[in-house]
């Protein structure tokens, strides 16, 4: 289902997490979110997108072809850890 991918979970200075992945892995990350949490809600802003799933809100950024999902809550941290674990096992 999922191909080999480079995915990382970085702890930020805020104490929360950022899920880092390659552009070619975006569809796999979207599928993992859908599988684990259902369809995500999205709202586009100028420089980023707000994404909601699993009871948490995230910022999705893709500057310089370096996409990431950034958490700002404990619930979001748990969701990103769950996605990271799922995709790391593939």
Secondary structure, DSSP 8 states (H G I E B T S, - for coil): ------EEEEE-TTS-EEEEE-GGGHHHHHHHHHHHH---EEEE-SS-EEEEETTEEEEEE-GGG--EEEE-SHHHHHHHHHHHHHHHT-
